[in-house]
C-alpha cells in the first residue's frame, strides 16, 4: 500500500496527481483506465478541498493499493472534515439541460458510473471514501 498525506488545498492537487501517476505507471495501468481513475481523483480531492474543512484546510490521506487477481486498483481518501457520505446524494437528472439542472452532484455521479465499486464509512471521526477500478475492461 502506498500513501500520501497532504493538506486539503487545491494547490496540492498536483502533488496528489504526481503520486497517482507514478503508482499507476508502476502497475502498468492501461491509459484509458488511468484517465478514469485520474478524473475520479480530481473530483474527489476537489470536493474534500472545497467542502470537508471550512474555512481552514485539514489533512487528507490518500492510499493506493493494487490487487492482482483480478488486476485492480483500490484508492481511499481519509479526512477528518465534516461527516458526509457523497454516495447518499440524490442522483442528478441528466436529462435536464445544463441551465435547468441544479448545481452539484454531477461529479460524484460520473465517478460512481466509471468506478467498479465505491463505499463510504465514517469511522474514528474520519470520512473514508474508497473506490475500486479493475484494470481489465470487458
C-alpha positions as a Python dict, from the first residue, in 0.01 Angstrom:
ca = {
    (1, 'X'): (0, 0, 0),
    (2, 'X'): (128, 344, -95),
    (3, 'X'): (19, 655, 95),
    (4, 'X'): (41, 1030, 51),
    (5, 'X'): (-89, 1285, 301),
    (6, 'X'): (-142, 1649, 210),
    (7, 'X'): (-344, 1944, 332),
    (8, 'X'): (-683, 1991, 168),
    (9, 'X'): (-586, 2277, -59),
    (10, 'X'): (-644, 2271, -433),
    (11, 'X'): (-279, 2367, -478),
    (12, 'X'): (-190, 2017, -354),
    (13, 'X'): (-383, 1850, -636),
    (14, 'X'): (-67, 1845, -848),
    (15, 'X'): (123, 1655, -576),
    (16, 'X'): (-162, 1408, -545),
    (17, 'X'): (-173, 1357, -922),
    (18, 'X'): (206, 1305, -938),
    (19, 'X'): (169, 1036, -671),
    (20, 'X'): (-121, 869, -855),
    (21, 'X'): (51, 888, -1195),
    (22, 'X'): (368, 731, -1057),
    (23, 'X'): (180, 448, -888),
    (24, 'X'): (-38, 378, -1193),
    (25, 'X'): (275, 367, -1410),
    (26, 'X'): (436, 121, -1168),
    (27, 'X'): (144, -122, -1201),
    (28, 'X'): (118, -74, -1579),
    (29, 'X'): (-234, 63, -1565),
    (30, 'X'): (-386, 95, -1915),
    (31, 'X'): (-408, 458, -2027),
    (32, 'X'): (-786, 462, -2075),
    (33, 'X'): (-848, 320, -1727),
    (34, 'X'): (-588, 554, -1577),
    (35, 'X'): (-774, 851, -1726),
    (36, 'X'): (-1094, 743, -1547),
    (37, 'X'): (-907, 698, -1219),
    (38, 'X'): (-744, 1042, -1250),
    (39, 'X'): (-1082, 1203, -1321),
    (40, 'X'): (-1215, 1041, -1003),
    (41, 'X'): (-912, 1163, -804),
    (42, 'X'): (-959, 1517, -933),
    (43, 'X'): (-1329, 1521, -844),
    (44, 'X'): (-1299, 1359, -501),
    (45, 'X'): (-994, 1553, -386),
    (46, 'X'): (-1151, 1877, -511),
    (47, 'X'): (-1468, 1807, -314),
    (48, 'X'): (-1268, 1748, 3),
    (49, 'X'): (-1075, 2072, -55),
    (50, 'X'): (-1389, 2278, -107),
    (51, 'X'): (-1635, 2119, 134),
    (52, 'X'): (-1485, 1895, 406),
    (53, 'X'): (-1298, 2156, 605),
    (54, 'X'): (-1432, 2507, 638),
    (55, 'X'): (-1264, 2754, 645),
    (56, 'X'): (-926, 2607, 749),
    (57, 'X'): (-773, 2322, 542),
    (58, 'X'): (-706, 1990, 710),
    (59, 'X'): (-522, 1667, 636),
    (60, 'X'): (-622, 1428, 360),
    (61, 'X'): (-468, 1083, 335),
    (62, 'X'): (-482, 903, 1),
    (63, 'X'): (-398, 532, -5),
    (64, 'X'): (-343, 333, -322),
    (65, 'X'): (-333, -43, -321),
    (66, 'X'): (-307, -276, -618),
    (67, 'X'): (-470, -617, -641),
    (68, 'X'): (-359, -892, -876),
    (69, 'X'): (-644, -1142, -905),
    (70, 'X'): (-820, -987, -1083),
    (71, 'X'): (-596, -686, -1151),
    (72, 'X'): (-743, -377, -985),
    (73, 'X'): (-652, -58, -806),
    (74, 'X'): (-816, 42, -478),
    (75, 'X'): (-788, 404, -368),
    (76, 'X'): (-918, 553, -45),
    (77, 'X'): (-948, 910, 79),
    (78, 'X'): (-949, 971, 452),
    (79, 'X'): (-1022, 1311, 605),
    (80, 'X'): (-1135, 1450, 939),
    (81, 'X'): (-1371, 1703, 788),
    (82, 'X'): (-1745, 1728, 829),
    (83, 'X'): (-1913, 1386, 813),
    (84, 'X'): (-2061, 1347, 466),
    (85, 'X'): (-2148, 1043, 257),
    (86, 'X'): (-2146, 1153, -108),
    (87, 'X'): (-2290, 816, -212),
    (88, 'X'): (-2620, 915, -48),
    (89, 'X'): (-2655, 1230, -257),
    (90, 'X'): (-2954, 1249, -489),
    (91, 'X'): (-2874, 1131, -839),
    (92, 'X'): (-2875, 1424, -1082),
    (93, 'X'): (-3133, 1435, -1359),
    (94, 'X'): (-2900, 1407, -1657),
    (95, 'X'): (-3196, 1452, -1893),
    (96, 'X'): (-3229, 1819, -1790),
    (97, 'X'): (-3039, 2087, -1979),
    (98, 'X'): (-2740, 2244, -1808),
    (99, 'X'): (-2946, 2557, -1747),
    (100, 'X'): (-3227, 2365, -1574),
    (101, 'X'): (-3011, 2125, -1371),
    (102, 'X'): (-2921, 2236, -1016),
    (103, 'X'): (-2554, 2289, -941),
    (104, 'X'): (-2371, 1997, -781),
    (105, 'X'): (-2390, 1621, -780),
    (106, 'X'): (-2281, 1554, -1136),
    (107, 'X'): (-1915, 1490, -1047),
    (108, 'X'): (-1982, 1219, -791),
    (109, 'X'): (-2238, 1068, -1030),
    (110, 'X'): (-1969, 1045, -1300),
    (111, 'X'): (-1721, 893, -1056),
    (112, 'X'): (-1976, 632, -945),
    (113, 'X'): (-2060, 546, -1304),
    (114, 'X'): (-1695, 492, -1404),
    (115, 'X'): (-1566, 306, -1098),
    (116, 'X'): (-1641, -61, -1035),
    (117, 'X'): (-1710, -28, -664),
    (118, 'X'): (-1741, 258, -415),
    (119, 'X'): (-1805, 265, -44),
    (120, 'X'): (-1812, 521, 234),
    (121, 'X'): (-1776, 488, 607),
    (122, 'X'): (-1742, 729, 896),
    (123, 'X'): (-1503, 570, 1142),
    (124, 'X'): (-1293, 714, 1426),
    (125, 'X'): (-1427, 1062, 1343),
    (126, 'X'): (-1299, 1031, 985),
    (127, 'X'): (-1464, 1018, 644),
    (128, 'X'): (-1329, 724, 444),
    (129, 'X'): (-1429, 701, 79),
    (130, 'X'): (-1291, 405, -115),
    (131, 'X'): (-1321, 311, -479),
    (132, 'X'): (-1204, 17, -687),
    (133, 'X'): (-1130, 8, -1057),
    (134, 'X'): (-1048, -313, -1239),
    (135, 'X'): (-759, -284, -1482),
    (136, 'X'): (-924, -510, -1740),
    (137, 'X'): (-1235, -366, -1902),
    (138, 'X'): (-1454, -613, -2086),
}
